[in-house]
């Protein structure tokens, strides 16, 4: 059975609470990603998605100098690297998230994205069903 470690993206770039939302947006553009983890003292403390920038930033008329802590999601759903791919898919479907930070001892070691599961040969039929459930909502 495949584990999250087998399919996750490693070497994930991140921002810190000292960064502002403009820096997050620029990093998203440069890296061509839709989410940036927020890390403080090697501990994952939040995540900012492109949707967070729009809904909590632009739509609320916050400037680009606004702190990441005012825009980030703090109640994160995470997974460990030794969890199964199927468990990850079900967790994503249950919580309607497209990305799971992979943490070990509170430290970010990777990201598991919906695309990582969709393109690998490890997912069984239950994982495929969970993934289609996320995409429909």
C-alpha positions, 0 to 999 in steps of 0.5 A: 500500500502506497503512503503519502511519502511516496507521492507528496511534493517535497522541498515546499517553499513557505512564508513566515509571520513576518511576511505580508500578503503581497510577498505571498502572492508574489511567491505563488505567482513565481512558483505557480502554486495556489497555496503557501504554508506559513511556518514559524520556528520550524512549526507549521502555523497556517496556510494561505491559498489564492482564495484566502488572498481574494476573500480575506484580503482583497474583498475586505480591502486589505492592503498588500502590506497586510500581515499573513497572519490576518489572512491565513487559515489556522485550523489546518487539516494535516497528515503524516507521511506514513499515512496511506494514500487512500486515507489521505484521499478520504481526509481530503474529501471529508474536509473538502480540501485540495491540499494537505500539509504533510507534517512530522513532529509539527514540522512541514515536510511536504504537501500532498495535493489533489493533483499528486493523487490524481496522476499517480498509479497508487490510488485504488477505486476508493481514493478515486471516488473520494477525489471525484467527490472533492472535485464536484463541490 
